Every structure is written in structure tokens, then in C-alpha cells.
């Protein structure tokens, strides 16, 4: 009987130890978080609020005051694929508080942001990660909202991963979409960037792939009439802020639309959502805004609308770089040994290559049509 009691006691102790280990996962809960603040104040107790002089919200209407705080990357000791997010928010009637998180295996290549994570919710990632980062977005037309007591707890729900970090990443997908010139010189973008003349960046219709100010976490390759440019995503729009049309259908916000078919295109051409997008009735389709430096100087597009190919580079390898590498390999065959000590024939005289010809003078630059606003911002 005594042996049975001892075994029972040992079993209870072992279960208690396992339980303590399970609930004692490493978590992030900084007293005063460090990071990049734009229009927000971080108090000594970690509370994040809007600054009194926070600038108007980005976008066509610029309604209310807007601020963003992006926390520093957090490195965890163990690999994880989920984050349990806990925080307390004060949200007055005319205000919004949004908490987003993302993950990375190396602190350089990041998953898209998982946006609008509610307190107590869990964010799941399809790649193994050791780093996490969070972003707080505050908006108000009156009293300032706030967020505090943030805690991020990592976990590993899957026994194994099939992420491409363990092998060669897939080729990034490319889709053909309607585009518009951005304009809006002097205005601020959603990540706080001040738009300059002849600027070079793009806007996509999902806040989930918004790069940090000056960052390049999310890049696209835009191709038009044989010319190609890589640019960062610095703004959100023009018609939607949750349309991740580049993702597979089962991961899209608009899960009734196929991959690569933007919601504003479906609204315009097929009457999706009664012809409306988040920012109103779609008067013309456009799934990417392109800044003036790319539109005028790199592509030489006349007018404010065009059809372009867009490659989403955070999703895999750049297909254009792969083509260049393949061509280089094909043009350099392995050297063949000459028979005996035969002397190779003299090289023929070099011919002038077409690429060495002096290009004709560029035509005089056209005067840009003012610093006109993009009609796509609704």
C-alpha cells in the first residue's frame, strides 16, 4: 500500500512540474517598450498614447489624429509558430486601437503582419520563427486612445514545419493589375514617410505588408513595357486596406475571390460587393499606386493609369533575377581542353555591340501635371 501511495505522490509531483513548465513559457512584457514612435508617447509605465501634436491620419480625408509605434524585434530562445497576445486598451467612442504582430526566422525576412489582433487572441504563422515584432496603431477624432500591459507569449503548435527557410524559396508570384500614379507630393504615407517629388515607392491595398518608415521588409518588382523596377511598400490603398489579393484564396480577407484578382477589380468588372470597395464605389480599377519617380522617370508613362505586372518579393525569389542567372549560366559553357599543345586560333576582331552604341538624346521632360492627388484615394 505504501508503494502505491509513493507512486501516486511521485505522479502528482511530476504532473505539477510539467504543468509549471507548460505555463512558464518565455514571454515578452517590457515595462517601457523600446521602438520607433511616430505621433505617439510611451509613458514610463509602458502605456502608449497619441501625442497632442499627432498629425492627421494619412489618406484623402486626413480625418482625426494618427500615430504608430513599432516595437523593437524580440528574440526568443525557442522556435515558435504562434503568439498569444495580451494587452489592455482604452478606446473612446471616436477612437481606434489596432495591434499587429509578425514573425521572422532571422530578424530580416518577415512574415506579413497579422493585423487587428484582439486581446487574448493567438496569431499563427506558417513559418518557424525566433523573432517577433508588434505594431500599435492609434486613431482618434477626439479623446486619445491608449494601450498598455502588452504581453507576447510564444508557443509551438505544430510538430514540424514545411517552411522554405529549410530549402530554396519558391519563385515569388506575379500578377497583372491596373495601376495609378500616386502623386500627393508633400503628404504623409501610412508608415510616416513624407512624399517627395519624383519619389520611388508603392502603395498596396493591405496594411499587412506595410514596411516600416525607410525600411524594405516588403518589396515589389513592377514591370511595364520591358522596364522593371523594385520598390518598397510605404503606403496603403488606394481602394482597400485589407485586400491581400496576392495570397492564396484560403488566406485572403476576401476569400470568395481567387488569388491575384484584386477586390476593386472584381467590384468594377464583376459587380463584387455591389461595385463598392472599402473606400466607396470603384470608379476605375487600380490595385497599386506608384510614386511619380517610377511612373515618370523609370517607366515614362503618360497619363495617370496603366496596366503593369507586379511581383511580390517577400513571398519568394525574384523571378527576374532567376532569369538573369539562367542566361548567364547558358552563355558561359564549360571550357573544353585543346588537343595536345595546339595553339588556339586568334580571336576575331571585336565588333561594335549594339549595347555600346550611344543612345539618342532623351526627349525633353514633360511638365508633370502638377502635384495632383491620386484619384484612387477614396
Secondary structure, DSSP 8 states (H G I E B T S, - for coil): -HHHHHHHHHHHHHHHHHHHHHH---EE--SS--EEEESEEE-TTS-EEE-TT--B-SSSS--SEEEEEEE--EEEEEEEEEEEEEEEEE--TTEEEEEEEEEESSSSSB---B-S--TT-EEEEEEEEEEEEEEEEEEESSS--EEEEEEEEEE---S----GGGS---B--EEEEEEEE-B-TT-B-TTS-B--TT---EEESBGGG---TT--SSEEEEEETTEEEEEEEEEE-SS-SB--TTS-GGG-SSTTS-TT--HHHHHHHH-GGGGEETTEE-SS--SEEE-HIIIIIIT---SSEEEEEEEEGGGSB-HHHHHHHHHHHHTS------STT------------GGGS------------TT-B-TT--
